[in-house]
Amino acid sequence: MSDLQTTDERWMRHALALAARARDEDDEIPVGAVVVSAAGEVLGEGWNRNIGEHDPSAHAEIVALREAGRRLGNHRLLGTTLYVTLEPCAMCAMAMVHARVSRVVFGAFDPKTGAAGSMFDLLADPRHNHRVQVQGGVLAELAGPMLTAYFRGKRGKA
């Protein structure tokens, strides 16, 4: 296993722990995100808060990006990697482009609204003045079932 793969799995486990907090503490859809600097420092983290905060933009990625921006005192997050347990939607993908995030690593693919290659490919679109490197499927075998179990529980299915 390469050093990058080991690092990606380590941070994805951190994001999965945040997703579990969304589910267990707030009864939110279990998606977690963490923004990490090139030096390996956590700059921002979050989990889905849109239901509890009555805020359609409070996805895990946006919460983490906002915290990272405040921490750095800058809206540009150059050299950062964002780890998130679910493939970003269009809103979150464009926030990453505008923030100049270097890389996004996600767990489960989202064939319905994924904007990092599944439904759309906004992060690699050559029409943008910034492109975000994408690595998908990291620990998807953990992230996907967490989401499936949450929705099954909400629908009253085993």
MDTraj code that builds the backbone (N, CA, C; nanometers):
import mdtraj as md
import numpy as np

residues = "MET SER ASP LEU GLN THR THR ASP GLU ARG TRP MET ARG HIS ALA LEU ALA LEU ALA ALA ARG ALA ARG ASP GLU ASP ASP GLU ILE PRO VAL GLY ALA VAL VAL VAL SER ALA ALA GLY GLU VAL LEU GLY GLU GLY TRP ASN ARG ASN ILE GLY GLU HIS ASP PRO SER ALA HIS ALA GLU ILE VAL ALA LEU ARG GLU ALA GLY ARG ARG LEU GLY ASN HIS ARG LEU LEU GLY THR THR LEU TYR VAL THR LEU GLU PRO CYS ALA MET CYS ALA MET ALA MET VAL HIS ALA ARG VAL SER ARG VAL VAL PHE GLY ALA PHE ASP PRO LYS THR GLY ALA ALA GLY SER MET PHE ASP LEU LEU ALA ASP PRO ARG HIS ASN HIS ARG VAL GLN VAL GLN GLY GLY VAL LEU ALA GLU LEU ALA GLY PRO MET LEU THR ALA TYR PHE ARG GLY LYS ARG GLY LYS ALA".split()
xyz = np.array([
    [0.0845, -0.1176, 0.0000],
    [0.0000, 0.0000, 0.0000],
    [0.0894, 0.1244, 0.0000],
    [0.0606, 0.2212, -0.0863],
    [0.1413, 0.3419, -0.0959],
    [0.1156, 0.4335, 0.0237],
    [0.2080, 0.5273, 0.0436],
    [0.1920, 0.6242, 0.1520],
    [0.0665, 0.7077, 0.1325],
    [0.0394, 0.7477, 0.0066],
    [-0.0795, 0.8279, -0.0208],
    [-0.2068, 0.7495, 0.0095],
    [-0.2082, 0.6238, -0.0288],
    [-0.3260, 0.5399, -0.0018],
    [-0.3470, 0.5233, 0.1486],
    [-0.2401, 0.5031, 0.2217],
    [-0.2478, 0.4901, 0.3673],
    [-0.3007, 0.6196, 0.4294],
    [-0.2488, 0.7336, 0.3826],
    [-0.2938, 0.8637, 0.4322],
    [-0.4413, 0.8845, 0.4002],
    [-0.4800, 0.8529, 0.2773],
    [-0.6202, 0.8701, 0.2382],
    [-0.7129, 0.7865, 0.3244],
    [-0.6757, 0.6634, 0.3515],
    [-0.7602, 0.5772, 0.4351],
    [-0.7669, 0.6290, 0.5786],
    [-0.6552, 0.6794, 0.6279],
    [-0.6533, 0.7340, 0.7649],
    [-0.7517, 0.8500, 0.7775],
    [-0.7462, 0.9438, 0.6847],
    [-0.8351, 1.0599, 0.6920],
    [-0.9791, 1.0231, 0.6598],
    [-0.9983, 0.9221, 0.5754],
    [-1.1357, 0.8796, 0.5468],
    [-1.1975, 0.8179, 0.6716],
    [-1.1195, 0.7474, 0.7504],
    [-1.1710, 0.6937, 0.8767],
    [-1.2121, 0.8081, 0.9708],
    [-1.1374, 0.9160, 0.9682],
    [-1.1733, 1.0346, 1.0468],
    [-1.3070, 1.0898, 0.9970],
    [-1.3228, 1.1007, 0.8653],
    [-1.4484, 1.1496, 0.8072],
    [-1.5644, 1.0555, 0.8409],
    [-1.5395, 0.9259, 0.8409],
    [-1.6438, 0.8284, 0.8771],
    [-1.6866, 0.8456, 1.0229],
    [-1.5921, 0.8772, 1.1101],
    [-1.6267, 0.9028, 1.2508],
    [-1.7152, 1.0269, 1.2618],
    [-1.6884, 1.1279, 1.1797],
    [-1.7730, 1.2472, 1.1778],
    [-1.9120, 1.2138, 1.1239],
    [-1.9175, 1.1273, 1.0231],
    [-2.0466, 1.0839, 0.9685],
    [-2.1285, 1.0118, 1.0753],
    [-2.0618, 0.9309, 1.1556],
    [-2.1321, 0.8611, 1.2641],
    [-2.1874, 0.9611, 1.3655],
    [-2.1158, 1.0707, 1.3874],
    [-2.1669, 1.1743, 1.4781],
    [-2.2930, 1.2383, 1.4204],
    [-2.2939, 1.2614, 1.2896],
    [-2.4134, 1.3177, 1.2254],
    [-2.5335, 1.2285, 1.2519],
    [-2.5124, 1.0996, 1.2340],
    [-2.6201, 1.0014, 1.2532],
    [-2.6597, 0.9904, 1.3996],
    [-2.5626, 0.9731, 1.4873],
    [-2.5894, 0.9402, 1.6271],
    [-2.6265, 1.0604, 1.7133],
    [-2.5646, 1.1738, 1.6897],
    [-2.5879, 1.2917, 1.7735],
    [-2.7002, 1.3807, 1.7207],
    [-2.7137, 1.3867, 1.5879],
    [-2.8056, 1.4844, 1.5294],
    [-2.9134, 1.4226, 1.4419],
    [-2.9130, 1.2919, 1.4246],
    [-3.0065, 1.2232, 1.3365],
    [-3.0080, 1.2868, 1.1970],
    [-2.8886, 1.3193, 1.1500],
    [-2.8691, 1.3736, 1.0157],
    [-2.8182, 1.2625, 0.9250],
    [-2.8311, 1.2822, 0.7950],
    [-2.7761, 1.1865, 0.6988],
    [-2.6267, 1.1740, 0.7273],
    [-2.5759, 1.0521, 0.7454],
    [-2.4376, 1.0335, 0.7903],
    [-2.3334, 1.0587, 0.6816],
    [-2.2992, 1.1854, 0.6676],
    [-2.1898, 1.2262, 0.5797],
    [-2.0965, 1.3115, 0.6630],
    [-1.9676, 1.2793, 0.6577],
    [-1.8659, 1.3547, 0.7305],
    [-1.7586, 1.4022, 0.6354],
    [-1.6947, 1.5156, 0.6715],
    [-1.5903, 1.5735, 0.5872],
    [-1.4819, 1.6362, 0.6739],
    [-1.3590, 1.6312, 0.6230],
    [-1.2464, 1.6943, 0.6913],
    [-1.1548, 1.7559, 0.5857],
    [-1.1120, 1.8800, 0.6109],
    [-1.0172, 1.9498, 0.5249],
    [-0.8811, 1.9413, 0.5919],
    [-0.7822, 1.8929, 0.5153],
    [-0.6483, 1.8698, 0.5685],
    [-0.5475, 1.9508, 0.4870],
    [-0.4554, 2.0172, 0.5552],
    [-0.3516, 2.0951, 0.4879],
    [-0.2483, 2.0018, 0.4248],
    [-0.1642, 2.0574, 0.3410],
    [-0.0564, 1.9794, 0.2794],
    [0.0388, 1.9231, 0.3856],
    [0.0461, 1.9899, 0.5005],
    [0.1321, 1.9443, 0.6105],
    [0.0645, 1.8400, 0.6983],
    [-0.0612, 1.8042, 0.6664],
    [-0.1309, 1.7021, 0.7432],
    [-0.2051, 1.7538, 0.8646],
    [-0.2347, 1.8823, 0.8671],
    [-0.3054, 1.9443, 0.9795],
    [-0.4535, 1.9576, 0.9466],
    [-0.5393, 1.9226, 1.0430],
    [-0.6830, 1.9415, 1.0251],
    [-0.7121, 2.0903, 1.0291],
    [-0.7736, 2.1409, 0.9213],
    [-0.8102, 2.2821, 0.9134],
    [-0.9590, 2.3030, 0.9392],
    [-1.0389, 2.2032, 0.9032],
    [-1.1823, 2.2139, 0.9227],
    [-1.2458, 2.0768, 0.9159],
    [-1.3521, 2.0597, 0.9895],
    [-1.4254, 1.9332, 0.9833],
    [-1.5728, 1.9605, 1.0042],
    [-1.6531, 1.8671, 0.9587],
    [-1.7960, 1.8846, 0.9754],
    [-1.8724, 1.7614, 0.9336],
    [-1.9992, 1.7680, 0.9624],
    [-2.0909, 1.6634, 0.9190],
    [-2.2185, 1.7330, 0.8761],
    [-2.3058, 1.6585, 0.8110],
    [-2.4300, 1.7175, 0.7625],
    [-2.5042, 1.7856, 0.8770],
    [-2.5468, 1.9105, 0.8538],
    [-2.6180, 1.9893, 0.9538],
    [-2.7412, 2.0559, 0.8933],
    [-2.7747, 2.0213, 0.7692],
    [-2.8805, 2.0945, 0.6992],
    [-3.0178, 2.0776, 0.7625],
    [-3.0492, 1.9616, 0.8181],
    [-3.1800, 1.9407, 0.8801],
    [-3.1886, 2.0207, 1.0100],
    [-3.0931, 2.0001, 1.0985],
    [-3.0943, 2.0662, 1.2290],
    [-3.0795, 2.2170, 1.2208],
    [-3.0029, 2.2650, 1.1243],
    [-2.9809, 2.4088, 1.1123],
    [-3.0771, 2.4752, 1.0142],
    [-3.1671, 2.3955, 0.9561],
    [-3.2628, 2.4488, 0.8588],
    [-3.1894, 2.5250, 0.7488],
    [-3.0804, 2.4652, 0.7027],
    [-2.9918, 2.5305, 0.6066],
    [-2.9592, 2.4334, 0.4943],
    [-3.0167, 2.4538, 0.3762],
    [-2.9917, 2.3602, 0.2667],
    [-2.8461, 2.3556, 0.2221],
    [-2.7664, 2.4547, 0.2607],
    [-2.6258, 2.4541, 0.2209],
    [-2.5340, 2.3912, 0.3252],
    [-2.5857, 2.3476, 0.4385],
    [-2.5018, 2.2955, 0.5475],
    [-2.4658, 2.1481, 0.5280],
    [-2.4177, 2.1148, 0.4088],
    [-2.3648, 1.9808, 0.3849],
    [-2.2307, 1.9688, 0.4571],
    [-2.1876, 1.8480, 0.4809],
    [-2.0629, 1.8226, 0.5544],
    [-1.9449, 1.8978, 0.4930],
    [-1.9356, 1.8957, 0.3602],
    [-1.8230, 1.9615, 0.2929],
    [-1.8250, 2.1114, 0.3163],
    [-1.9424, 2.1730, 0.3065],
    [-1.9540, 2.3179, 0.3236],
    [-1.9193, 2.3564, 0.4676],
    [-1.9676, 2.2781, 0.5637],
    [-1.9354, 2.3040, 0.7046],
    [-1.7834, 2.2983, 0.7247],
    [-1.7183, 2.1964, 0.6692],
    [-1.5733, 2.1815, 0.6836],
    [-1.4978, 2.2924, 0.6109],
    [-1.5423, 2.3287, 0.4909],
    [-1.4774, 2.4361, 0.4149],
    [-1.4890, 2.5696, 0.4875],
    [-1.6056, 2.5969, 0.5438],
    [-1.6252, 2.7227, 0.6181],
    [-1.5295, 2.7302, 0.7369],
    [-1.5188, 2.6203, 0.8104],
    [-1.4293, 2.6183, 0.9272],
    [-1.2844, 2.6371, 0.8836],
    [-1.2449, 2.5718, 0.7752],
    [-1.1076, 2.5845, 0.7260],
    [-1.0786, 2.7280, 0.6821],
    [-1.1734, 2.7903, 0.6138],
    [-1.1549, 2.9282, 0.5713],
    [-1.1388, 3.0226, 0.6891],
    [-1.2224, 3.0032, 0.7912],
    [-1.2116, 3.0862, 0.9125],
    [-1.0755, 3.0644, 0.9795],
    [-1.0345, 2.9395, 0.9859],
    [-0.9080, 2.9074, 1.0534],
    [-0.7896, 2.9712, 0.9817],
    [-0.7932, 2.9666, 0.8476],
    [-0.6834, 3.0242, 0.7694],
    [-0.6978, 3.1744, 0.7490],
    [-0.8179, 3.2263, 0.7732],
    [-0.8416, 3.3671, 0.7459],
    [-0.8388, 3.3959, 0.5971],
    [-0.8846, 3.2988, 0.5174],
    [-0.8788, 3.3124, 0.3720],
    [-0.9858, 3.2242, 0.3095],
    [-1.0463, 3.2710, 0.2019],
    [-1.1444, 3.1891, 0.1301],
    [-1.0773, 3.0925, 0.0341],
    [-0.9504, 3.1090, 0.0116],
    [-0.8737, 3.0180, -0.0729],
    [-0.8061, 2.9141, 0.0152],
    [-0.8276, 2.7891, -0.0193],
    [-0.7740, 2.6778, 0.0612],
    [-0.6696, 2.6021, -0.0203],
    [-0.5713, 2.6751, -0.0680],
    [-0.4687, 2.6198, -0.1561],
    [-0.3922, 2.5062, -0.0890],
    [-0.3666, 2.4021, -0.1654],
    [-0.2865, 2.2896, -0.1167],
    [-0.3605, 2.1935, -0.0259],
    [-0.4907, 2.2124, -0.0080],
    [-0.5655, 2.1273, 0.0844],
    [-0.6266, 2.0069, 0.0144],
    [-0.6580, 1.9080, 0.0952],
    [-0.7343, 1.7914, 0.0513],
    [-0.8596, 1.7848, 0.1359],
    [-0.9724, 1.7644, 0.0709],
    [-1.0992, 1.7475, 0.1409],
    [-1.1374, 1.6004, 0.1325],
    [-1.1564, 1.5382, 0.2474],
    [-1.2006, 1.3990, 0.2569],
    [-1.3473, 1.4004, 0.2943],
    [-1.4286, 1.3272, 0.2199],
    [-1.5721, 1.3239, 0.2471],
    [-1.6233, 1.1832, 0.2201],
    [-1.7188, 1.1398, 0.2994],
    [-1.7638, 1.0005, 0.2926],
    [-1.8551, 0.9706, 0.1751],
    [-1.9101, 1.0744, 0.1114],
    [-1.9994, 1.0564, -0.0028],
    [-1.9545, 1.1496, -0.1146],
    [-1.9626, 1.1018, -0.2369],
    [-1.9272, 1.1841, -0.3528],
    [-1.9995, 1.3186, -0.3452],
    [-1.9267, 1.4282, -0.3631],
    [-1.9874, 1.5605, -0.3509],
    [-2.0971, 1.5857, -0.4546],
    [-2.1966, 1.6639, -0.4125],
    [-2.3019, 1.7109, -0.5023],
    [-2.2481, 1.8316, -0.5802],
    [-2.3300, 1.8855, -0.6696],
    [-2.2883, 1.9992, -0.7517],
    [-2.2542, 2.1217, -0.6666],
    [-2.3353, 2.1498, -0.5648],
    [-2.3091, 2.2654, -0.4789],
    [-2.1727, 2.2531, -0.4112],
    [-2.1476, 2.1372, -0.3532],
    [-2.0232, 2.1173, -0.2804],
    [-1.9031, 2.1133, -0.3751],
    [-1.9211, 2.0531, -0.4908],
    [-1.8131, 2.0476, -0.5893],
    [-1.7728, 2.1881, -0.6318],
    [-1.8704, 2.2739, -0.6590],
    [-1.8376, 2.4094, -0.7015],
    [-1.7768, 2.4907, -0.5879],
    [-1.8165, 2.4642, -0.4642],
    [-1.7528, 2.5318, -0.3508],
    [-1.6051, 2.4947, -0.3451],
    [-1.5728, 2.3689, -0.3746],
    [-1.4327, 2.3252, -0.3762],
    [-1.3546, 2.3941, -0.4876],
    [-1.4171, 2.4082, -0.6042],
    [-1.3520, 2.4782, -0.7157],
    [-1.3236, 2.6224, -0.6752],
    [-1.4237, 2.6916, -0.6201],
    [-1.4062, 2.8315, -0.5821],
    [-1.3037, 2.8483, -0.4703],
    [-1.2940, 2.7502, -0.3807],
    [-1.1977, 2.7554, -0.2701],
    [-1.0569, 2.7145, -0.3140],
    [-1.0455, 2.6625, -0.4340],
    [-0.9167, 2.6161, -0.4884],
    [-0.8597, 2.4978, -0.4096],
    [-0.9495, 2.4121, -0.3624],
    [-0.9065, 2.2872, -0.2981],
    [-0.8254, 2.2083, -0.4005],
    [-0.7154, 2.1500, -0.3584],
    [-0.6295, 2.0760, -0.4515],
    [-0.6849, 1.9386, -0.4870],
    [-0.7382, 1.8716, -0.3849],
    [-0.7787, 1.7330, -0.4023],
    [-0.9024, 1.7048, -0.3207],
    [-0.9893, 1.6185, -0.3741],
    [-1.0996, 1.5651, -0.2960],
    [-1.0895, 1.4137, -0.3012],
    [-1.1073, 1.3531, -0.1860],
    [-1.1078, 1.2075, -0.1731],
    [-1.2424, 1.1725, -0.1126],
    [-1.3182, 1.0874, -0.1820],
    [-1.4490, 1.0519, -0.1281],
    [-1.4641, 0.9017, -0.1164],
    [-1.5614, 0.8624, -0.0336],
    [-1.5890, 0.7218, -0.0088],
    [-1.6886, 0.6660, -0.1089],
    [-1.8155, 0.6718, -0.0757],
    [-1.9209, 0.6116, -0.1579],
    [-1.9517, 0.6975, -0.2804],
    [-1.9732, 0.6317, -0.3918],
    [-2.0190, 0.7005, -0.5126],
    [-2.1672, 0.7321, -0.4976],
    [-2.2122, 0.8414, -0.5605],
    [-2.3531, 0.8809, -0.5567],
    [-2.4061, 0.8866, -0.6997],
    [-2.4669, 0.7767, -0.7460],
    [-2.5123, 0.7717, -0.8852],
    [-2.6293, 0.8643, -0.9169],
    [-2.6937, 0.9191, -0.8136],
    [-2.8084, 1.0087, -0.8381],
    [-2.7683, 1.1549, -0.8493],
    [-2.6799, 1.2008, -0.7608],
    [-2.6445, 1.3429, -0.7616],
    [-2.4946, 1.3684, -0.7546],
    [-2.4127, 1.2674, -0.7697],
    [-2.2677, 1.2841, -0.7601],
    [-2.2131, 1.3743, -0.8696],
    [-2.1320, 1.4721, -0.8285],
    [-2.0764, 1.5689, -0.9234],
    [-1.9255, 1.5563, -0.9386],
    [-1.8714, 1.4417, -0.8984],
    [-1.7280, 1.4162, -0.9138],
    [-1.7062, 1.2980, -1.0082],
    [-1.7995, 1.2813, -1.1009],
    [-1.7839, 1.1785, -1.2021],
    [-1.9031, 1.0886, -1.2230],
    [-1.9881, 1.0706, -1.1223],
    [-2.1007, 0.9777, -1.1367],
    [-2.2118, 1.0342, -1.2249],
    [-2.2667, 1.1484, -1.1859],
    [-2.3753, 1.2119, -1.2613],
    [-2.3220, 1.3285, -1.3435],
    [-2.2356, 1.4057, -1.2810],
    [-2.1690, 1.5202, -1.3444],
    [-2.0198, 1.5063, -1.3150],
    [-1.9381, 1.5824, -1.3864],
    [-1.7951, 1.5834, -1.3572],
    [-1.7472, 1.7279, -1.3455],
    [-1.8026, 1.7982, -1.2484],
    [-1.7738, 1.9397, -1.2330],
    [-1.6310, 1.9686, -1.1901],
    [-1.5711, 1.8785, -1.1150],
    [-1.4378, 1.9060, -1.0616],
    [-1.3288, 1.9013, -1.1676],
    [-1.3531, 1.8296, -1.2754],
    [-1.2525, 1.8183, -1.3814],
    [-1.2897, 1.8965, -1.5066],
    [-1.3976, 1.9715, -1.5010],
    [-1.4448, 2.0437, -1.6187],
    [-1.3409, 2.1462, -1.6636],
    [-1.2942, 2.1364, -1.7872],
    [-1.1881, 2.2268, -1.8345],
    [-1.2337, 2.3723, -1.8494],
    [-1.3627, 2.3973, -1.8408],
    [-1.4113, 2.5355, -1.8508],
    [-1.3861, 2.6157, -1.7236],
    [-1.3566, 2.5488, -1.6139],
    [-1.3237, 2.6188, -1.4894],
    [-1.1768, 2.6594, -1.4921],
    [-1.1445, 2.7652, -1.4181],
    [-1.0046, 2.8070, -1.4110],
    [-0.9265, 2.7291, -1.3050],
    [-0.9931, 2.6381, -1.2377],
    [-0.9265, 2.5515, -1.1394],
    [-0.9901, 2.4128, -1.1474],
    [-0.9098, 2.3119, -1.1443],
    [-0.9588, 2.1753, -1.1420],
    [-0.9096, 2.1075, -1.0147],
    [-0.9964, 2.0264, -0.9591],
    [-0.9680, 1.9553, -0.8345],
    [-0.9383, 1.8098, -0.8700],
    [-0.8271, 1.7587, -0.8214],
    [-0.7966, 1.6168, -0.8404],
    [-0.8965, 1.5345, -0.7599],
    [-0.9382, 1.4214, -0.8152],
    [-1.0423, 1.3393, -0.7521],
    [-0.9927, 1.1967, -0.7323],
    [-1.0177, 1.1438, -0.6130],
    [-0.9968, 1.0021, -0.5840],
    [-1.1234, 0.9515, -0.5181],
    [-1.1957, 0.8646, -0.5859],
    [-1.3203, 0.8131, -0.5318],
    [-1.3105, 0.6688, -0.4891],
    [-1.4039, 0.6280, -0.4066],
    [-1.4150, 0.4890, -0.3653],
    [-1.3286, 0.4489, -0.2477],
    [-1.2659, 0.5449, -0.1793],
    [-1.1797, 0.5125, -0.0650],
    [-1.2680, 0.4725, 0.0533],
    [-1.2527, 0.3503, 0.0967],
    [-1.3328, 0.2907, 0.2050],
    [-1.4830, 0.2964, 0.1744],
    [-1.5156, 0.2875, 0.0469],
    [-1.6565, 0.2863, 0.0051],
    [-1.7313, 0.1696, 0.0684],
    [-1.6606, 0.0621, 0.0990],
    [-1.7236, -0.0552, 0.1596],
    [-1.7707, -0.0267, 0.3024],
    [-1.7245, 0.0827, 0.3603],
    [-1.7725, 0.1269, 0.4923],
    [-1.8711, 0.2429, 0.4790],
    [-1.8411, 0.3359, 0.3909],
    [-1.9246, 0.4555, 0.3751],
    [-2.0605, 0.4224, 0.3146],
    [-2.0629, 0.3411, 0.2122],
    [-2.1890, 0.3071, 0.1459],
    [-2.2888, 0.2392, 0.2384],
    [-2.2490, 0.1325, 0.3059],
    [-2.3423, 0.0656, 0.3972],
    [-2.3911, 0.1545, 0.5130],
    [-2.3092, 0.2496, 0.5568],
    [-2.3537, 0.3413, 0.6628],
    [-2.4733, 0.4232, 0.6137],
    [-2.4643, 0.4713, 0.4906],
    [-2.5747, 0.5483, 0.4324],
    [-2.6965, 0.4601, 0.4081],
    [-2.6745, 0.3424, 0.3526],
    [-2.7849, 0.2500, 0.3244],
    [-2.8600, 0.2146, 0.4525],
    [-2.7862, 0.1834, 0.5579],
    [-2.8484, 0.1466, 0.6851],
    [-2.9284, 0.2637, 0.7425],
    [-2.8765, 0.3833, 0.7297],
    [-2.9479, 0.5013, 0.7808],
    [-3.0839, 0.5157, 0.7102],
    [-3.0820, 0.5092, 0.5786],
    [-3.2086, 0.5265, 0.5038],
    [-3.3040, 0.4103, 0.5244],
    [-3.2512, 0.2900, 0.5354],
    [-3.3390, 0.1760, 0.5658],
    [-3.4047, 0.1930, 0.7007],
    [-3.3284, 0.2401, 0.7977],
    [-3.3834, 0.2656, 0.9305],
    [-3.4931, 0.3711, 0.9267],
    [-3.4739, 0.4738, 0.8472],
    [-3.5744, 0.5803, 0.8346],
    [-3.7019, 0.5285, 0.7691],
    [-3.6848, 0.4310, 0.6804],
    [-3.8018, 0.3740, 0.6108],
    [-3.8615, 0.2556, 0.6860],
    [-3.8038, 0.2227, 0.8019],
    [-3.8564, 0.1141, 0.8825],
    [-3.8259, -0.0231, 0.8292],
    [-3.7192, -0.0320, 0.7478],
    [-3.6805, -0.1625, 0.6924],
    [-3.5563, -0.2125, 0.7649],
    [-3.5449, -0.3447, 0.7722],
    [-3.4286, -0.4042, 0.8400],
    [-3.3049, -0.3914, 0.7540],
])
top = md.Topology()
chain = top.add_chain()
for i, resn in enumerate(residues, 1):
    res = top.add_residue(resn, chain, resSeq=i)
    for name in ("N", "CA", "C"):
        top.add_atom(name, md.element.get_by_symbol(name[0]), res)
traj = md.Trajectory(xyz[None], top)
